[in-house]
Structure formats: structure tokens, C-alpha cells
Amino acid sequence: MSEQQKISNDAQTGCRMCAIYLVERCYKKNMLFHIIRDPLVWGMYFLGWCNGINVRQIVVGKTRCNGCIRFLKTALEEKSPTFNCLNKFIGPRFAKIRNSMLTDEEIREGKRLAAEM
């Protein structure tokens, strides 16, 4: 099994909430969410590139999961001390902003979708 496949398998078993679903909901509710999230995603892609992570080679098990940032995040957590340091500071704040835009029902649906995947 290649390293990229291992990363995708680890990420799939570790999903607690469907990030794609939650982000789609936030984008529909507030276009300014792009201003918060997109630079963070670009930074993750840059750190992935710096750490030799080829996002296009990551194999996902479900079509719905294609393009999910969770797989890159898992790979960065394993390979990048810089990412881990930044994520400790930024991650909880981002989750708080994201979750403040969502209803309890949407969060439950995100958890259900992750469990289903």
C-alpha cells in the first residue's frame, strides 16, 4: 500500500463530521466565509507542496469525499510540525466560526454523513 493510500484510509476512518457538507452550508449562508476559509485552504495546499504531499494522488473511498480537505489535513498532521503549530492556534477558532454559522441540525447531519461514509 502506498503512503498516499495509507493517508486516505486513515483519514476515512477518522472522520467525525463531513467537512464538505458543513462548508457547503456555510458558503450558502454567508459569502464572506470564503474570505476566512479560502486563504487557510491555500495555505494547507502550500504546506502540502512543501512537504511533498501530492493531493491528486490521495485515493478516497467515496465519490462524495473527492476534494475533501480532511485527507490533506491528516497528511499534514503526520508530516508538518509547522502545520501542527498553526493548527493548534487556528483550528479551534476556525471551528468556532464555522459552527456558529450552522444549526444544531446541520451539525448532526454532518456527523451522520461522516458516519455513513
DSSP file (Angstrom, degrees, kcal/mol; ACC not computed):
  #  RESIDUE AA STRUCTURE BP1 BP2  ACC     N-H-->O    O-->H-N    N-H-->O    O-->H-N    TCO  KAPPA ALPHA  PHI   PSI    X-CA   Y-CA   Z-CA
    1    1 A M              0   0    0      0, 0.0     2,-0.0     0, 0.0     0, 0.0   0.000 360.0 360.0 360.0 130.4    0.0    0.0    0.0
    2    2 A S     >  -     0   0    0      1,-0.1     4,-2.2     4,-0.0     5,-0.1  -0.256 360.0-111.7 -72.5 163.6    1.4    3.4   -1.0
    3    3 A E  H  > S+     0   0    0      1,-0.2     4,-2.3     2,-0.2     5,-0.1   0.892 118.1  53.6 -62.6 -39.6    1.9    6.2    1.5
    4    4 A Q  H  > S+     0   0    0      1,-0.2     4,-2.0     2,-0.2    55,-0.2   0.895 108.8  48.6 -64.2 -39.8   -0.9    8.2   -0.2
    5    5 A Q  H  > S+     0   0    0      2,-0.2     4,-2.4     1,-0.2    -1,-0.2   0.896 109.5  53.3 -65.6 -39.3   -3.3    5.3    0.1
    6    6 A K  H  X S+     0   0    0     -4,-2.2     4,-2.6     1,-0.2    -2,-0.2   0.919 107.8  51.1 -60.2 -43.6   -2.5    4.9    3.7
    7    7 A I  H  X S+     0   0    0     -4,-2.3     4,-2.5     1,-0.2    -1,-0.2   0.928 110.6  47.9 -60.5 -45.6   -3.2    8.5    4.4
    8    8 A S  H  X S+     0   0    0     -4,-2.0     4,-2.3     1,-0.2    -1,-0.2   0.898 111.8  49.6 -65.7 -38.9   -6.6    8.3    2.7
    9    9 A N  H  X S+     0   0    0     -4,-2.4     4,-1.8     2,-0.2    -1,-0.2   0.919 111.9  48.3 -65.2 -42.6   -7.5    5.2    4.6
   10   10 A D  H  X S+     0   0    0     -4,-2.6     4,-1.1     1,-0.2    -2,-0.2   0.911 112.2  49.6 -62.0 -42.6   -6.5    6.8    8.0
   11   11 A A  H  X S+     0   0    0     -4,-2.5     4,-0.6     1,-0.2     3,-0.3   0.893 107.8  53.4 -66.1 -39.3   -8.5    9.9    7.2
   12   12 A Q  H >< S+     0   0    0     -4,-2.3     3,-0.7     1,-0.2    -1,-0.2   0.899 110.0  46.7 -64.5 -38.8  -11.6    8.0    6.2
   13   13 A T  H 3< S+     0   0    0     -4,-1.8    -1,-0.2     1,-0.2    -2,-0.2   0.719 112.5  52.7 -75.3 -17.7  -11.7    6.1    9.5
   14   14 A G  H 3< S+     0   0    0     -4,-1.1     2,-0.2    -3,-0.3    -1,-0.2   0.449  76.2 120.8 -97.7  -0.4  -11.0    9.3   11.4
   15   15 A C    <<  +     0   0    0     -3,-0.7     3,-0.1    -4,-0.6    -3,-0.0  -0.456  25.7 167.6 -69.0 128.7  -13.9   11.5   10.0
   16   16 A R  S    S+     0   0    0      1,-0.4     2,-0.3    -2,-0.2    99,-0.2   0.642  70.3  21.3-109.5 -26.1  -16.2   12.7   12.7
   17   17 A M  S    S-     0   0    0     97,-0.1     2,-1.1    96,-0.1    -1,-0.4  -0.996  83.7-110.2-141.9 145.4  -18.1   15.3   10.6
   18   18 A C     >  -     0   0    0     92,-1.8     4,-2.1    -2,-0.3     5,-0.2  -0.639  30.1-169.9 -77.4 102.8  -18.5   15.7    6.9
   19   19 A A  H  > S+     0   0    0     -2,-1.1     4,-2.7     1,-0.2     5,-0.3   0.865  82.7  56.3 -63.8 -37.4  -16.4   18.8    6.3
   20   20 A I  H  > S+     0   0    0      1,-0.2     4,-2.4     2,-0.2    -1,-0.2   0.936 108.7  46.6 -61.6 -46.3  -17.7   19.1    2.7
   21   21 A Y  H  > S+     0   0    0      2,-0.2     4,-2.1     1,-0.2    -2,-0.2   0.937 114.3  47.1 -60.8 -47.6  -21.3   19.3    3.8
   22   22 A L  H  X S+     0   0    0     -4,-2.1     4,-2.1     1,-0.2    -2,-0.2   0.902 113.2  47.8 -64.4 -41.7  -20.6   21.8    6.6
   23   23 A V  H  X S+     0   0    0     -4,-2.7     4,-2.8     2,-0.2     5,-0.2   0.907 109.2  53.7 -66.9 -41.2  -18.6   24.1    4.4
   24   24 A E  H  X S+     0   0    0     -4,-2.4     4,-1.9    -5,-0.3    -1,-0.2   0.911 109.3  49.4 -58.1 -42.2  -21.2   24.0    1.6
   25   25 A R  H  X S+     0   0    0     -4,-2.1     4,-1.6     2,-0.2    -1,-0.2   0.918 111.7  48.1 -63.2 -43.6  -23.8   25.0    4.2
   26   26 A C  H  X S+     0   0    0     -4,-2.1     4,-2.3     1,-0.2     7,-0.3   0.902 109.6  52.4 -65.4 -41.4  -21.6   27.9    5.4
   27   27 A Y  H  < S+     0   0    0     -4,-2.8    -1,-0.2     1,-0.2    -2,-0.2   0.890 109.8  49.6 -61.7 -38.9  -20.9   29.1    1.9
   28   28 A K  H  < S+     0   0    0     -4,-1.9    -1,-0.2    -5,-0.2    -2,-0.2   0.836 114.2  45.5 -68.4 -32.0  -24.6   29.2    1.1
   29   29 A K  H  < S+     0   0    0     -4,-1.6     2,-0.3     1,-0.3    -2,-0.2   0.845 128.0  12.8 -81.2 -34.7  -25.3   31.2    4.3
   30   30 A N    ><  -     0   0    0     -4,-2.3     3,-1.9    -5,-0.1    -1,-0.3  -0.887  53.1-159.8-151.7 111.6  -22.6   33.8    4.1
   31   31 A M  T >  S+     0   0    0     -2,-0.3     3,-1.4     1,-0.3     4,-0.4   0.730  91.5  71.9 -64.2 -21.5  -20.4   34.5    1.1
   32   32 A L  T >> S+     0   0    0      1,-0.3     4,-0.9     2,-0.2     3,-0.8   0.657  76.0  80.8 -69.2 -13.7  -17.8   36.2    3.5
   33   33 A F  H <> S+     0   0    0     -3,-1.9     4,-2.9    -7,-0.3     3,-0.4   0.819  82.4  64.2 -60.3 -29.6  -17.0   32.7    4.7
   34   34 A H  H <> S+     0   0    0     -3,-1.4     4,-1.8    -4,-0.3    -1,-0.3   0.877  96.2  57.0 -58.9 -37.9  -14.8   32.4    1.6
   35   35 A I  H <4 S+     0   0    0     -3,-0.8    -1,-0.2    -4,-0.4    -2,-0.2   0.828 114.4  38.0 -65.4 -31.4  -12.6   35.2    2.9
   36   36 A I  H  X S+     0   0    0     -4,-0.9     4,-0.6    -3,-0.4    -2,-0.2   0.928 125.2  33.6 -82.7 -50.4  -12.0   33.2    6.1
   37   37 A R  H  X S+     0   0    0     -4,-2.9     4,-2.3     1,-0.2     3,-0.5   0.907 106.0  63.1 -79.9 -44.2  -11.7   29.7    4.7
   38   38 A D  H  X S+     0   0    0     -4,-1.8     4,-2.7    -5,-0.3     5,-0.2   0.878 102.4  49.0 -58.0 -45.0  -10.1   30.0    1.3
   39   39 A P  H  > S+     0   0    0      0, 0.0     4,-2.2     0, 0.0    -1,-0.3   0.874 111.4  52.2 -61.9 -32.9   -6.7   31.5    2.5
   40   40 A L  H  X S+     0   0    0     -4,-0.6     4,-1.9    -3,-0.5    -2,-0.2   0.912 110.5  47.0 -66.5 -41.5   -6.5   28.7    5.1
   41   41 A V  H  X S+     0   0    0     -4,-2.3     4,-2.5     2,-0.2     5,-0.2   0.920 111.1  51.2 -65.5 -44.0   -7.0   26.1    2.4
   42   42 A W  H  X S+     0   0    0     -4,-2.7     4,-2.4     1,-0.2    -1,-0.2   0.912 109.2  51.7 -59.5 -41.4   -4.5   27.7    0.1
   43   43 A G  H  X S+     0   0    0     -4,-2.2     4,-2.6    -5,-0.2    -1,-0.2   0.877 108.4  51.1 -62.1 -37.9   -2.0   27.7    3.0
   44   44 A M  H  X S+     0   0    0     -4,-1.9     4,-2.5     2,-0.2    -2,-0.2   0.909 109.7  49.5 -66.6 -41.4   -2.7   24.0    3.5
   45   45 A Y  H  X S+     0   0    0     -4,-2.5     4,-2.5     2,-0.2    -2,-0.2   0.909 111.6  49.8 -62.6 -40.5   -2.0   23.3   -0.2
   46   46 A F  H  X S+     0   0    0     -4,-2.4     4,-2.6     2,-0.2    -2,-0.2   0.934 112.0  46.6 -63.7 -46.5    1.2   25.2    0.0
   47   47 A L  H  X S+     0   0    0     -4,-2.6     4,-1.6     2,-0.2    -1,-0.2   0.875 111.2  53.5 -63.7 -36.4    2.4   23.3    3.2
   48   48 A G  H  <>S+     0   0    0     -4,-2.5     5,-3.2     2,-0.2    -2,-0.2   0.930 109.6  47.4 -61.4 -45.1    1.4   20.1    1.4
   49   49 A W  H ><5S+     0   0    0     -4,-2.5     3,-1.4     1,-0.2    -2,-0.2   0.918 110.7  51.9 -61.4 -44.0    3.5   21.0   -1.6
   50   50 A C  H 3<5S+     0   0    0     -4,-2.6    -1,-0.2     1,-0.3    -2,-0.2   0.802 112.6  46.6 -62.8 -28.7    6.4   22.0    0.8
   51   51 A N  T 3<5S-     0   0    0     -4,-1.6    -1,-0.3    -5,-0.2    -2,-0.2   0.270 118.6-108.4 -99.4  10.4    6.1   18.6    2.5
   52   52 A G  T < 5 +     0   0    0     -3,-1.4     2,-0.7     1,-0.2    -3,-0.2   0.772  66.0 150.0  72.7  27.0    5.9   16.6   -0.7
   53   53 A I      < -     0   0    0     -5,-3.2     2,-0.9    -6,-0.2    -1,-0.2  -0.844  33.7-157.1 -96.2 118.3    2.2   15.7   -0.4
   54   54 A N    >   -     0   0    0     -2,-0.7     3,-1.5     1,-0.2     4,-0.4  -0.826   4.2-167.9 -97.0 102.3    0.6   15.2   -3.8
   55   55 A V  G >  S+     0   0    0     -2,-0.9     3,-1.3     1,-0.3    -1,-0.2   0.816  82.8  62.6 -61.0 -32.9   -3.1   15.8   -3.1
   56   56 A R  G 3  S+     0   0    0      1,-0.3    -1,-0.3    -3,-0.1    -2,-0.0   0.699  99.7  55.0 -68.9 -18.4   -4.1   14.5   -6.5
   57   57 A Q  G <  S+     0   0    0     -3,-1.5     2,-0.4     2,-0.1    -1,-0.3   0.514  78.7 111.5 -92.4  -4.9   -2.7   11.0   -5.7
   58   58 A I    <   -     0   0    0     -3,-1.3     2,-0.5    -4,-0.4   -53,-0.1  -0.567  63.1-142.1 -73.4 125.4   -4.7   10.6   -2.5
   59   59 A V        -     0   0    0     -2,-0.4     2,-0.3   -55,-0.2    -2,-0.1  -0.751  15.1-163.7 -92.1 128.1   -7.3    7.8   -3.0
   60   60 A V        -     0   0    0     -2,-0.5   -51,-0.1     1,-0.1     6,-0.1  -0.864  17.1-143.8-112.3 149.8  -10.7    8.3   -1.5
   61   61 A G  S    S+     0   0    0     -2,-0.3     2,-0.4   -53,-0.2    -1,-0.1   0.775  82.2  47.9 -82.4 -27.6  -13.2    5.6   -1.0
   62   62 A K  S >  S-     0   0    0      1,-0.1     3,-1.0    55,-0.0     4,-0.4  -0.920  72.5-135.7-119.9 141.7  -16.4    7.6   -1.7
   63   63 A T  G >  S+     0   0    0     -2,-0.4     3,-1.6     1,-0.3    -1,-0.1   0.877 106.5  60.7 -59.2 -39.1  -17.2    9.9   -4.6
   64   64 A R  G 3  S+     0   0    0      1,-0.3    -1,-0.3    -3,-0.1   -44,-0.0   0.789  99.3  58.1 -59.4 -27.7  -18.7   12.4   -2.2
   65   65 A C  G X  S+     0   0    0     -3,-1.0     3,-2.3     2,-0.1    -1,-0.3   0.572  74.9 119.9 -83.0 -10.0  -15.3   12.6   -0.4
   66   66 A N  T <  S+     0   0    0     -3,-1.6     3,-0.1    -4,-0.4    -7,-0.0  -0.353  82.4  16.2 -57.7 130.2  -13.4   13.7   -3.5
   67   67 A G  T 3  S+     0   0    0      1,-0.3    -1,-0.3   -12,-0.1     2,-0.3   0.453  87.1 149.5  86.5   1.1  -11.8   17.1   -2.8
   68   68 A C    X>  -     0   0    0     -3,-2.3     3,-0.9     1,-0.2     4,-0.5  -0.512  44.7-145.8 -71.5 132.6  -12.3   16.9    0.9
   69   69 A I  H 3> S+     0   0    0     -2,-0.3     4,-2.7     1,-0.2     5,-0.2   0.634  86.0  85.4 -72.2 -14.5   -9.5   18.8    2.7
   70   70 A R  H 3> S+     0   0    0      1,-0.2     4,-2.5     2,-0.2    -1,-0.2   0.862  86.3  53.3 -55.6 -39.2   -9.6   16.3    5.6
   71   71 A F  H <> S+     0   0    0     -3,-0.9     4,-1.9     2,-0.2    -1,-0.2   0.905 111.0  44.6 -67.6 -41.6   -7.2   14.0    3.7
   72   72 A L  H  X S+     0   0    0     -4,-0.5     4,-2.7     2,-0.2    -2,-0.2   0.911 112.2  53.4 -66.7 -41.8   -4.6   16.8    3.2
   73   73 A K  H  X S+     0   0    0     -4,-2.7     4,-2.4     1,-0.2    -2,-0.2   0.914 108.4  49.5 -60.3 -43.4   -5.1   17.8    6.8
   74   74 A T  H  X S+     0   0    0     -4,-2.5     4,-1.3     2,-0.2    -1,-0.2   0.914 111.7  48.6 -61.7 -43.2   -4.4   14.3    8.0
   75   75 A A  H  X S+     0   0    0     -4,-1.9     4,-1.6     1,-0.2    -2,-0.2   0.903 111.9  49.2 -64.6 -40.7   -1.3   14.1    5.9
   76   76 A L  H  X S+     0   0    0     -4,-2.7     4,-3.0     1,-0.2     8,-0.3   0.877 105.5  57.2 -66.9 -37.0    0.0   17.4    7.2
   77   77 A E  H  < S+     0   0    0     -4,-2.4    -1,-0.2     1,-0.2    -2,-0.2   0.846 111.9  43.8 -60.7 -32.7   -0.6   16.4   10.8
   78   78 A E  H  < S+     0   0    0     -4,-1.3    -1,-0.2    -3,-0.2    -2,-0.2   0.789 128.1  24.9 -80.5 -29.4    1.7   13.5   10.2
   79   79 A K  H  < S+     0   0    0     -4,-1.6    -2,-0.2     1,-0.2    -3,-0.2   0.661 106.9  67.5-113.8 -19.2    4.4   15.3    8.3
   80   80 A S     X  -     0   0    0     -4,-3.0     4,-2.1    -5,-0.2    -1,-0.2  -0.876  39.1-178.7-122.2 106.7    4.4   19.0    9.1
   81   81 A P  H  > S+     0   0    0      0, 0.0     4,-2.3     0, 0.0     5,-0.2   0.852  92.5  57.8 -62.5 -33.3    5.4   20.5   12.5
   82   82 A T  H  > S+     0   0    0      2,-0.2     4,-2.4     1,-0.2     5,-0.2   0.935 106.8  47.1 -62.0 -46.0    4.6   23.9   11.1
   83   83 A F  H  > S+     0   0    0      1,-0.2     4,-3.2     2,-0.2     5,-0.2   0.926 110.5  52.3 -61.5 -44.2    1.1   22.9   10.3
   84   84 A N  H  X S+     0   0    0     -4,-2.1     4,-1.7    -8,-0.3    -1,-0.2   0.897 110.5  48.0 -60.6 -40.7    0.6   21.3   13.7
   85   85 A C  H  X S+     0   0    0     -4,-2.3     4,-0.9     2,-0.2    -1,-0.2   0.938 116.2  42.7 -64.4 -47.8    1.7   24.5   15.4
   86   86 A L  H  X S+     0   0    0     -4,-2.4     4,-3.3     1,-0.2     3,-0.4   0.886 111.4  55.4 -65.6 -39.1   -0.5   26.7   13.3
   87   87 A N  H  X S+     0   0    0     -4,-3.2     4,-1.6     1,-0.2    -1,-0.2   0.841 100.5  58.8 -66.2 -33.8   -3.5   24.3   13.6
   88   88 A K  H  < S+     0   0    0     -4,-1.7    -1,-0.2    -5,-0.2    -2,-0.2   0.857 117.5  33.4 -62.1 -33.6   -3.3   24.4   17.4
   89   89 A F  H  X S+     0   0    0     -4,-0.9     4,-0.5    -3,-0.4    -2,-0.2   0.906 130.4  30.4 -87.1 -47.1   -3.9   28.1   17.2
   90   90 A I  H  X S+     0   0    0     -4,-3.3     4,-2.8     2,-0.1     5,-0.2   0.870 106.0  69.6 -84.5 -39.4   -6.1   28.5   14.1
   91   91 A G  H  X S+     0   0    0     -4,-1.6     4,-2.6    -5,-0.4     5,-0.2   0.888 101.0  43.4 -51.7 -53.7   -8.1   25.2   14.1
   92   92 A P  H  > S+     0   0    0      0, 0.0     4,-1.9     0, 0.0    -1,-0.2   0.873 115.6  49.7 -63.8 -35.0  -10.3   25.8   17.2
   93   93 A R  H  X S+     0   0    0     -4,-0.5     4,-2.2    -3,-0.2    -2,-0.2   0.907 111.5  48.2 -69.0 -41.3  -11.0   29.4   16.2
   94   94 A F  H  X S+     0   0    0     -4,-2.8     4,-3.0     1,-0.2     5,-0.2   0.934 111.0  50.6 -63.3 -45.3  -12.0   28.3   12.7
   95   95 A A  H  X S+     0   0    0     -4,-2.6     4,-3.0    -5,-0.2     5,-0.2   0.883 109.4  51.8 -60.3 -38.4  -14.2   25.5   14.0
   96   96 A K  H  X S+     0   0    0     -4,-1.9     4,-1.7    -5,-0.2    -1,-0.2   0.922 112.0  45.3 -65.3 -43.5  -15.9   28.0   16.4
   97   97 A I  H  X S+     0   0    0     -4,-2.2     4,-0.8     2,-0.2    -2,-0.2   0.947 116.1  46.6 -62.9 -48.5  -16.6   30.5   13.5
   98   98 A R  H >< S+     0   0    0     -4,-3.0     3,-1.2     1,-0.2     4,-0.4   0.944 113.6  47.2 -59.8 -49.3  -17.9   27.7   11.2
   99   99 A N  H >< S+     0   0    0     -4,-3.0     3,-1.0     1,-0.3    -1,-0.2   0.785 103.3  62.6 -67.3 -26.5  -20.1   26.1   13.9
  100  100 A S  H 3< S+     0   0    0     -4,-1.7    -1,-0.3     1,-0.2    -2,-0.2   0.740 102.6  52.3 -69.0 -20.2  -21.5   29.5   14.8
  101  101 A M  T << S+     0   0    0     -3,-1.2     2,-0.3    -4,-0.8    -1,-0.2   0.548 103.0  74.6 -88.4  -8.6  -22.9   29.7   11.3
  102  102 A L  S <  S-     0   0    0     -3,-1.0     2,-0.1    -4,-0.4   -80,-0.0  -0.749  75.6-126.1-110.5 151.3  -24.6   26.2   11.5
  103  103 A T     >  -     0   0    0     -2,-0.3     4,-2.0     1,-0.1     5,-0.2  -0.474  31.9-109.3 -83.8 164.0  -27.7   25.0   13.2
  104  104 A D  H  > S+     0   0    0      1,-0.2     4,-2.4     2,-0.2     5,-0.2   0.868 121.1  55.5 -59.5 -36.1  -27.6   22.0   15.6
  105  105 A E  H  > S+     0   0    0      2,-0.2     4,-2.4     1,-0.2    -1,-0.2   0.897 106.1  49.9 -65.2 -40.9  -29.5   20.0   13.0
  106  106 A E  H  > S+     0   0    0      2,-0.2     4,-2.3     1,-0.2    -1,-0.2   0.891 110.7  49.6 -66.2 -38.9  -26.8   20.8   10.3
  107  107 A I  H  X S+     0   0    0     -4,-2.0     4,-2.1     2,-0.2    -2,-0.2   0.914 111.0  49.6 -65.6 -42.0  -24.1   19.7   12.7
  108  108 A R  H  X S+     0   0    0     -4,-2.4     4,-2.4     1,-0.2    -2,-0.2   0.907 110.6  50.6 -61.7 -40.6  -26.0   16.5   13.4
  109  109 A E  H  X S+     0   0    0     -4,-2.4     4,-2.8     2,-0.2    -2,-0.2   0.893 107.9  52.9 -64.6 -39.6  -26.4   15.9    9.7
  110  110 A G  H  X S+     0   0    0     -4,-2.3     4,-1.8     2,-0.2   -92,-1.8   0.893 111.0  46.9 -61.0 -40.6  -22.7   16.4    9.2
  111  111 A K  H  X S+     0   0    0     -4,-2.1     4,-2.2   -94,-0.2    -2,-0.2   0.888 112.0  50.6 -67.8 -39.5  -21.9   13.8   11.8
  112  112 A R  H  X S+     0   0    0     -4,-2.4     4,-2.2     1,-0.2    -2,-0.2   0.927 109.8  49.7 -65.0 -44.5  -24.4   11.4   10.3
  113  113 A L  H  X S+     0   0    0     -4,-2.8     4,-1.7     1,-0.2    -1,-0.2   0.889 110.5  50.5 -62.4 -39.1  -22.9   11.8    6.8
  114  114 A A  H  < S+     0   0    0     -4,-1.8    -1,-0.2     1,-0.2    -2,-0.2   0.913 110.7  48.6 -64.7 -42.1  -19.4   11.2    8.2
  115  115 A A  H  < S+     0   0    0     -4,-2.2    -1,-0.2     1,-0.2    -2,-0.2   0.866 110.7  52.2 -65.2 -35.0  -20.6    8.0   10.0
  116  116 A E  H  <        0   0    0     -4,-2.2    -1,-0.2     1,-0.3    -2,-0.2   0.830 360.0 360.0 -69.7 -32.7  -22.3    6.9    6.7
  117  117 A M     <        0   0    0     -4,-1.7    -1,-0.3    -5,-0.2    -2,-0.2   0.480 360.0 360.0 -73.8 360.0  -19.1    7.4    4.7
